[in-house]
Amino acid sequence: MRYFGVSNFTVEQMREAQAIARHPLATNQMKYNVLYKDEVTPEFFDFCKSHDIQIVAYQPIKRQAVLEDETVKAIAAAHNATPAQIALAWLVQKGVLPIPKATNKTHIDDNMLATKITLTEEDSAKLEAL
């Protein structure tokens, strides 16, 4: 079976695509991170989940802006992690597939450590509130 993916589609656009497509819509790549949540609304998230559409987050670290956020830094310190790892862990725990930039093996390894972090409900609430 073949699948297709889209980028930056709204719920309405995904519905339209599903109505005319011969193959299932599998992914929607969106700008989404702890500091930018405007387009991935609860309705959007629920639609993707109910239609088995994987959200793929580009700019998951928002071009370094996440690294300077005091809330993210405090949560990172509590987990003995980096702010980037916390930002990635937040996405992973939400079931979102982040695509962070990695320029070398060490950077890739650091990013992968985010999958080992379990954020508390309090951590998640603080990150949601940003």
Secondary structure as UniProt FT lines:
FT   STRAND          4..7
FT   HELIX           11..20
FT   STRAND          25..31
FT   TURN            34..35
FT   HELIX           42..50
FT   TURN            51..52
FT   STRAND          54..58
FT   TURN            60..61
FT   HELIX           62..68
FT   HELIX           70..78
FT   TURN            79..80
FT   HELIX           83..93
FT   TURN            94..95
FT   STRAND          97..98
FT   HELIX           105..112
FT   HELIX           113..116
FT   HELIX           121..129
//
